[in-house]
């Protein structure tokens, strides 16, 4: 049995190419001038299609001067108004909840941007003459939405730059893709060793500040790729409740392993919190592992964690003797919902 039947490892290895492809493609897209007059961004998306914005809003929190919100439901929140930039994101172009939002959104705002590979959502964008980033998934051979996050992040960063919301230059992106290419084999080896340490456990990913979006991605990819239960929490928030939940059930000691995504770029008080939190974990007789990105700036660190984490979920799938790409229970659910 071939465990990687759809070449997921190939998608992970070309993360840098996804990023450059999307960054270059966004330069060719014209954004209507009225789109700059907004007071918030609201992304509508589910699963892998919302993960890019989770990274963007946390990574650039110090630059973004308007709220960036995510709706992963059928609801159309009352706060969406004519000054809202709505992003409709669906890799397949057929996500039920996002198509539902598309049917309602023009009653609220005319400022809409679409991200997809095609399907109904691409047709909707063309019919309504909306700006669209039509992903060419040539650098995502496994064709799984959760592994196209490089396209998603860069498309949204390119959009934010065009709107004057962030400062980001070609040289920053070139530096990023060179860093990933140079170091991906190292990330891969570290991830492989980590996967062997955490197999047969439930990983609890912990991150802070600009890496919070990465923790969300790690949990999602571990669930979907690794076919392994996972969760994620934030420091300092977890210090106000989670530690009291470590005591019970007693099987926590055997089942849970904490993975701390630490950074020397975190606020000093948060770095201190990591040390104390790890002591608490040890006192509760639990295991933990720390990943400390080595890059010198936040953009590079975020993508370092992204590629390492993708490899981690991949090798955890192999350790669990399962194919990382198929998602039989998600497919079962979608089919049952259609009946």
Secondary structure by P-SEA (a helix, b strand, c coil): ccccccaaaaaaaaaaaaaaaaaaaaaacccccccccccbbbbbbccccaaaaaaaaaaacccccbbbbbbcccccccccccccbbbbbbcccccaaaaaaaaccccccccccccccccaaaaaaaaacccccccccccccccccccaaaaaaaaaaaaaaaaccccccaaaaaaaaaaaaacaaaaaaaaaaaaaacccbbbbbbbcccaaaaaaaaaaaaaaccccccccccaaaaaacccccccccccccccbbbbbbccccccaaaaaaaaaaaaaaaaacccbbbbbbccccaaaaaaaaaaaaaaaaaaaaaaacccccccaaaaaaaaaaac
